[in-house]
Amino acid sequence: MKARHWVTLIVLLVAGAAVVGIFMRLNEDGEDEPQSFGDAAADSVAEAVRGTASAAAFATDIFLRVEGAVIQRDTFVLWVTASGRAASLRRAALHSEVDGPVTAVPVQEGVHVQAGQLLARIDPALYELRAQRAEAGVARAQAEYLDRVLFDDALPDSVRMARAEQARIRVSLPDYEAQLAEARYELGKTRIVAPFAGLVANLGVAHGSRVRAGDSIATIVDLSEIDIDAEVLHSELPLVEVGRAATATFPALRGEIFEGLVVSVNPLVDPETQTARVTVRLSNPEARIVPGMPGNVRIAGRQLADRTFVPKEAVVERSRRQVVFVFEPGAPGSETGRAQWEYVTLGLENDTQVEIIPNPDGDDTFVPAGGEVVLVDGHATLTHDAQVRIENHSDLATPTESAPGDTPSGSADGSR
């Protein structure tokens, strides 16, 4: 035979091999030996294809790989989502209050400093001289004062006190004392220190530069805690209360979730945006969040006790009805078993979970007790009673309870 005839024969054999295998397994009275085509090469190809098709059609140990999740019965949380920007809890912009050359800048931008730590020093020489001059003026005035009241000890107290006050004024002692206090104040301002612990930002001076009163030195920001002012829709504002748990995520810090609490709710709604400001305070001990970062907050709104819910991925639609596939293990604790198709009625939902409720019409839809395993991946095309293997079976051994920080936010009424 020519080569092209062999190719045609092999294609026909491949197409018909599956039919041959099925017929041979179903036909109990059929021949024990497979049909021969009268050609060794053709028989060899047919036998190989026949065996493959038969095994694929009738194998009983094939389990489809799926993933599962435990049906939870716990507090169901309706979350409120909003966006905003991070802001520092405390921020202090420091300026020079005296003139002079800068003789020391012992810090760098971005370093953490303690309260009272030196940030910059302005040359104190001139201010030390002014303080010394003021001290000399006070000493001279005190000497003149003592001369004027030297023999007043014998006078009555009222007279003595009146003469002493007049003497202080006549020698200008209060003026000299004020000048000394001012000189010492200016001398103290040659040292610029951190008013509280925080990070150095906007450092605007360097060693050798000259500053004038009012020039910017640096900004200290306390990042141990961060506020994020979120704009919450007016329709969701009744769900938010001070003290409610919240989480926040930031695009710049992917995969990280920060926990916090609502610390204030502005009762005024912006007529243009139809939103109100809600402030969430986050713990930020490692200063990962910096002021100005855009982020999203998720605030615990309504909390409904003793509800049954599943991940949204568990629900698929068949024949215009919602169904879930419940895993029925082949043996207690087994990772293999069968997927049982069950109709369900849905209640409320948030971004990741949906409530399962009894059907108000009283039909026989599935109402779980909680603790059952439903399929959440690999089940989109399953049929009822399909054999499956739970790939994440070890993760389902200890079901986790839902908590305010465990579920992403977002609240909406679920469809019936």
VMD Tcl script that draws the C-alpha trace (Angstrom):
set ca {
  {0.00 0.00 0.00}
  {1.09 3.53 -0.63}
  {2.01 5.80 2.27}
  {-1.06 8.01 1.88}
  {-3.29 4.96 2.04}
  {-1.69 3.99 5.33}
  {-2.36 7.48 6.72}
  {-6.00 7.30 5.70}
  {-6.39 3.87 7.25}
  {-4.83 4.98 10.56}
  {-7.11 8.03 10.81}
  {-10.16 5.85 10.23}
  {-8.94 3.40 12.85}
  {-8.41 6.14 15.44}
  {-11.91 7.51 14.84}
  {-13.51 4.08 15.12}
  {-11.44 2.65 17.92}
  {-13.56 4.25 20.67}
  {-16.72 2.75 19.18}
  {-15.02 -0.64 19.00}
  {-13.96 -0.47 22.64}
  {-17.43 0.50 23.86}
  {-19.11 -2.19 21.78}
  {-16.74 -4.87 23.09}
  {-17.36 -3.94 26.75}
  {-21.14 -3.75 26.41}
  {-21.58 -6.84 24.29}
  {-21.35 -9.66 26.83}
  {-21.90 -12.28 24.15}
  {-19.30 -10.82 21.81}
  {-16.13 -12.52 20.70}
  {-13.26 -12.74 23.16}
  {-10.70 -11.89 20.51}
  {-10.58 -8.42 18.89}
  {-11.42 -8.14 15.24}
  {-8.48 -8.49 12.86}
  {-8.02 -6.28 9.83}
  {-5.84 -8.80 8.08}
  {-2.78 -6.64 8.24}
  {-0.20 -6.75 11.06}
  {0.49 -3.02 11.03}
  {-3.20 -2.14 10.95}
  {-4.01 -4.61 13.75}
  {-1.24 -3.13 15.89}
  {-2.55 0.42 15.54}
  {-6.13 -0.69 16.19}
  {-5.18 -2.61 19.31}
  {-3.32 0.37 20.80}
  {-6.15 2.80 20.09}
  {-8.76 0.28 21.26}
  {-7.07 -0.13 24.63}
  {-6.69 3.64 25.15}
  {-10.31 4.41 24.24}
  {-11.65 1.60 26.40}
  {-9.65 2.66 29.43}
  {-10.68 6.29 29.07}
  {-14.35 5.40 28.61}
  {-14.69 2.97 31.50}
  {-12.07 3.94 34.06}
  {-13.59 4.09 37.54}
  {-10.62 5.56 39.42}
  {-10.54 8.98 37.74}
  {-11.29 11.84 40.18}
  {-11.70 15.42 38.99}
  {-9.54 17.90 40.86}
  {-11.50 20.56 42.72}
  {-11.14 22.86 45.70}
  {-13.53 23.17 48.61}
  {-14.56 25.53 51.40}
  {-16.37 24.93 54.66}
  {-19.91 26.28 54.95}
  {-19.85 28.66 57.91}
  {-22.54 29.40 60.45}
  {-21.45 32.49 62.29}
  {-21.84 36.25 62.38}
  {-22.35 37.56 58.85}
  {-20.87 41.02 58.31}
  {-22.03 43.57 55.78}
  {-19.05 45.73 54.99}
  {-18.82 49.37 53.90}
  {-16.10 50.26 51.42}
  {-14.64 53.67 50.73}
  {-11.45 55.26 49.48}
  {-9.28 57.94 51.01}
  {-5.74 59.10 51.73}
  {-3.44 58.48 54.65}
  {-2.59 61.38 56.96}
  {-0.21 61.57 59.89}
  {-1.70 61.73 63.34}
  {0.79 64.39 64.46}
  {2.87 66.69 62.28}
  {5.07 69.63 63.25}
  {6.75 72.03 60.83}
  {9.79 73.56 62.54}
  {11.18 77.02 61.67}
  {14.14 79.01 62.85}
  {13.31 81.76 65.37}
  {16.76 83.36 65.27}
  {19.30 84.37 62.61}
  {22.74 82.90 62.12}
  {24.95 80.30 60.49}
  {24.12 76.60 60.99}
  {26.94 74.86 62.84}
  {25.46 71.33 63.16}
  {22.83 69.13 61.52}
  {23.24 65.73 63.22}
  {20.23 64.07 61.52}
  {19.20 63.05 58.04}
  {15.87 63.05 56.29}
  {13.86 59.92 56.95}
  {15.54 58.95 60.25}
  {13.58 58.40 63.44}
  {14.26 60.81 66.29}
  {13.17 60.96 69.92}
  {11.43 63.86 71.63}
  {14.01 66.55 72.49}
  {16.66 65.19 70.10}
  {18.79 67.86 68.39}
  {17.94 68.46 64.74}
  {20.06 71.55 64.00}
  {22.21 74.06 65.88}
  {22.62 77.71 64.96}
  {25.90 79.38 66.03}
  {25.19 80.46 69.64}
  {28.20 82.80 70.07}
  {26.32 86.06 69.44}
  {23.41 85.01 71.63}
  {25.72 83.96 74.45}
  {27.28 87.45 74.37}
  {23.86 89.07 74.49}
  {22.94 86.91 77.46}
  {26.15 87.86 79.25}
  {25.48 91.56 78.59}
  {21.97 91.19 79.94}
  {23.28 89.40 83.01}
  {25.69 92.29 83.62}
  {22.88 94.81 83.33}
  {20.81 92.89 85.87}
  {23.76 92.72 88.27}
  {24.35 96.48 88.00}
  {20.70 97.29 88.56}
  {20.54 94.96 91.57}
  {23.54 96.78 93.11}
  {21.87 100.16 92.68}
  {18.67 98.74 94.12}
  {20.43 97.48 97.23}
  {22.03 100.92 97.74}
  {18.60 102.55 97.75}
  {17.08 100.16 100.31}
  {20.17 99.68 102.45}
  {18.74 101.32 105.61}
  {15.08 100.46 105.14}
  {15.03 97.45 107.48}
  {13.89 99.61 110.40}
  {10.89 100.96 108.53}
  {7.39 99.49 108.92}
  {6.70 96.64 106.52}
  {4.20 98.54 104.40}
  {6.57 101.46 103.95}
  {9.57 99.21 103.35}
  {7.77 97.23 100.64}
  {6.58 100.39 98.87}
  {10.10 101.88 98.87}
  {11.55 98.59 97.58}
  {9.16 98.49 94.63}
  {9.90 102.15 93.80}
  {13.62 101.46 94.02}
  {13.35 98.53 91.56}
  {11.61 100.78 89.07}
  {14.02 103.71 89.46}
  {17.06 101.52 88.77}
  {15.22 99.77 85.80}
  {15.72 96.34 87.36}
  {12.52 94.88 85.76}
  {13.72 96.04 82.35}
  {17.13 94.44 82.78}
  {15.53 91.21 83.99}
  {13.28 91.13 80.92}
  {16.28 91.70 78.65}
  {18.08 88.80 80.31}
  {15.06 86.52 79.87}
  {14.82 87.46 76.19}
  {18.53 86.86 75.63}
  {18.34 83.45 77.28}
  {15.23 82.60 75.23}
  {17.03 83.47 71.97}
  {20.07 81.49 73.08}
  {17.84 78.48 73.68}
  {16.37 78.83 70.18}
  {19.79 78.22 68.64}
  {19.05 74.55 69.37}
  {16.20 73.16 67.23}
  {14.92 69.92 68.73}
  {12.16 67.42 67.93}
  {8.93 68.27 69.80}
  {7.93 64.57 69.83}
  {9.20 61.24 68.56}
  {8.83 60.76 64.83}
  {10.49 60.80 61.43}
  {12.44 63.71 59.97}
  {10.95 65.07 56.76}
  {11.53 68.13 54.56}
  {14.96 68.80 56.05}
  {15.81 72.25 54.68}
  {19.21 73.16 56.17}
  {22.76 71.93 55.96}
  {25.94 72.50 57.92}
  {27.36 75.92 57.00}
  {24.17 77.38 55.61}
  {22.75 80.58 57.05}
  {19.19 80.93 58.22}
  {16.96 83.82 59.10}
  {14.06 83.89 61.50}
  {11.13 82.12 59.85}
  {13.18 79.87 57.58}
  {12.07 76.24 57.45}
  {14.28 73.74 59.24}
  {12.45 70.40 59.07}
  {9.14 68.65 59.63}
  {8.60 65.93 62.22}
  {5.84 63.42 61.55}
  {4.59 60.81 64.00}
  {3.76 57.67 61.98}
  {3.14 55.27 64.85}
  {-0.54 55.65 63.97}
  {-2.12 56.81 60.73}
  {-5.51 58.31 60.01}
  {-7.23 57.69 56.72}
  {-10.17 59.95 55.91}
  {-12.56 57.92 53.81}
  {-15.53 59.29 51.89}
  {-18.51 57.05 52.67}
  {-21.70 57.18 50.62}
  {-24.62 58.76 52.44}
  {-26.69 55.60 51.94}
  {-24.14 53.54 53.89}
  {-23.48 56.11 56.60}
  {-26.13 54.63 58.97}
  {-24.11 51.38 58.98}
  {-20.99 53.11 60.37}
  {-20.37 53.82 64.04}
  {-17.40 55.02 66.06}
  {-15.48 52.05 67.43}
  {-16.34 49.68 64.58}
  {-13.54 47.46 63.32}
  {-12.00 48.33 59.96}
  {-9.22 47.25 57.64}
  {-7.29 49.20 55.05}
  {-5.26 48.27 51.98}
  {-2.96 50.41 49.86}
  {-1.96 49.87 46.21}
  {1.64 50.68 47.14}
  {1.65 47.89 49.76}
  {0.10 45.01 47.86}
  {-0.91 42.01 49.89}
  {-0.75 43.84 53.24}
  {-3.85 44.44 55.35}
  {-3.81 46.97 58.18}
  {-6.32 46.78 61.02}
  {-7.88 49.76 62.74}
  {-10.98 51.35 64.23}
  {-13.39 54.08 63.25}
  {-12.55 57.12 65.44}
  {-14.91 59.74 64.02}
  {-17.91 60.10 61.71}
  {-18.67 63.49 60.20}
  {-22.46 63.92 60.29}
  {-22.44 66.39 57.39}
  {-22.89 65.04 53.86}
  {-21.18 66.83 50.97}
  {-24.02 67.83 48.60}
  {-21.78 67.43 45.54}
  {-20.26 64.01 46.25}
  {-23.10 62.69 48.46}
  {-20.46 61.37 50.85}
  {-19.43 62.03 54.43}
  {-15.98 61.81 55.97}
  {-15.27 58.81 58.18}
  {-11.86 58.67 59.88}
  {-10.24 55.30 60.46}
  {-7.16 55.09 62.68}
  {-4.60 52.40 61.82}
  {-1.69 51.03 63.77}
  {1.53 51.68 61.83}
  {4.45 50.63 64.09}
  {6.86 50.00 61.23}
  {5.94 53.23 59.41}
  {4.97 51.29 56.29}
  {2.14 53.70 55.57}
  {3.25 57.23 54.80}
  {1.09 60.36 54.60}
  {-0.53 60.96 51.23}
  {-0.81 57.30 50.23}
  {-4.16 56.53 48.56}
  {-5.95 53.54 50.04}
  {-9.23 51.73 50.55}
  {-10.93 51.08 53.86}
  {-13.39 48.35 54.75}
  {-15.58 49.08 57.73}
  {-17.71 46.55 59.57}
  {-21.30 47.65 59.11}
  {-24.29 45.52 60.07}
  {-23.38 42.34 61.92}
  {-25.98 39.59 61.69}
  {-25.59 36.79 64.21}
  {-26.14 33.09 63.53}
  {-26.23 33.16 59.74}
  {-25.15 30.48 57.24}
  {-22.95 31.57 54.35}
  {-20.56 30.30 51.68}
  {-17.95 31.86 49.40}
  {-19.52 33.44 46.34}
  {-17.46 31.14 44.12}
  {-19.43 28.17 45.42}
  {-22.64 29.30 43.73}
  {-23.20 28.49 40.06}
  {-26.32 28.84 37.94}
  {-28.03 25.90 36.31}
  {-31.39 26.12 34.56}
  {-31.74 29.68 35.84}
  {-31.42 28.55 39.44}
  {-28.58 28.85 41.92}
  {-26.90 25.62 42.96}
  {-23.93 24.51 45.01}
  {-22.00 21.25 44.86}
  {-21.75 19.65 48.29}
  {-18.84 17.26 48.80}
  {-19.81 13.79 49.99}
  {-16.63 11.94 51.07}
  {-16.22 8.33 50.05}
  {-15.14 7.54 53.60}
  {-14.91 9.63 56.79}
  {-12.04 12.09 56.42}
  {-11.37 11.11 52.81}
  {-10.26 13.68 50.26}
  {-12.10 11.83 47.50}
  {-15.81 11.44 47.08}
  {-18.73 12.68 45.03}
  {-20.14 16.12 44.23}
  {-23.83 16.40 45.05}
  {-25.80 19.05 43.19}
  {-28.08 21.05 45.53}
  {-30.42 23.96 44.79}
  {-30.08 26.90 47.20}
  {-31.85 30.15 48.01}
  {-29.59 33.16 48.53}
  {-29.95 35.98 51.04}
  {-27.63 38.88 51.80}
  {-24.14 39.11 50.36}
  {-20.90 40.98 50.75}
  {-17.88 41.08 48.46}
  {-16.77 37.50 49.08}
  {-19.61 35.67 50.80}
  {-23.30 35.02 50.27}
  {-25.91 33.90 52.76}
  {-27.93 30.72 52.24}
  {-31.48 30.90 53.61}
  {-34.58 28.71 53.61}
  {-36.79 29.25 50.61}
  {-39.75 31.42 51.66}
  {-42.01 29.31 49.41}
  {-41.18 26.24 51.47}
  {-39.68 24.09 48.71}
  {-36.95 21.52 49.28}
  {-33.92 23.66 48.50}
  {-30.74 22.86 50.41}
  {-30.34 24.56 53.81}
  {-26.96 23.59 55.32}
  {-26.40 23.26 59.03}
  {-22.85 24.61 58.75}
  {-19.63 22.64 58.55}
  {-20.35 20.93 55.23}
  {-17.85 21.33 52.41}
  {-18.87 22.97 49.14}
  {-16.82 23.16 45.97}
  {-15.42 26.57 45.04}
  {-13.11 25.79 42.13}
  {-13.15 23.24 39.32}
  {-16.89 22.70 39.63}
  {-18.22 24.93 36.85}
  {-18.91 22.02 34.47}
  {-19.51 19.20 36.94}
  {-22.50 16.90 36.80}
  {-24.37 15.51 39.77}
  {-22.59 12.65 41.56}
  {-19.30 13.29 39.76}
  {-16.20 11.77 41.37}
  {-13.92 14.50 42.76}
  {-10.75 14.95 44.77}
  {-10.45 17.95 47.14}
  {-7.00 19.40 46.43}
  {-7.00 21.67 49.50}
  {-8.43 19.02 51.81}
  {-5.77 19.60 54.48}
  {-6.77 23.27 54.73}
  {-10.35 22.32 55.57}
  {-9.54 20.27 58.65}
  {-10.01 23.22 61.00}
  {-12.63 25.62 59.68}
  {-11.88 29.23 60.51}
  {-14.52 31.47 61.96}
  {-15.30 34.72 60.22}
  {-14.08 37.85 61.93}
  {-14.41 41.56 61.08}
  {-10.94 41.63 59.60}
  {-11.19 38.36 57.66}
  {-13.68 39.31 54.99}
  {-13.22 42.10 52.47}
  {-15.81 44.81 52.64}
  {-18.76 45.75 50.53}
  {-22.41 45.43 51.39}
  {-25.45 44.82 49.26}
  {-28.74 43.05 49.43}
  {-28.50 39.64 47.87}
  {-30.93 38.45 45.24}
  {-33.61 35.92 46.02}
}
mol new
graphics top color blue
foreach p $ca { graphics top sphere $p radius 0.5 }
foreach p [lrange $ca 0 end-1] q [lrange $ca 1 end] { graphics top cylinder $p $q radius 0.2 }
display resetview
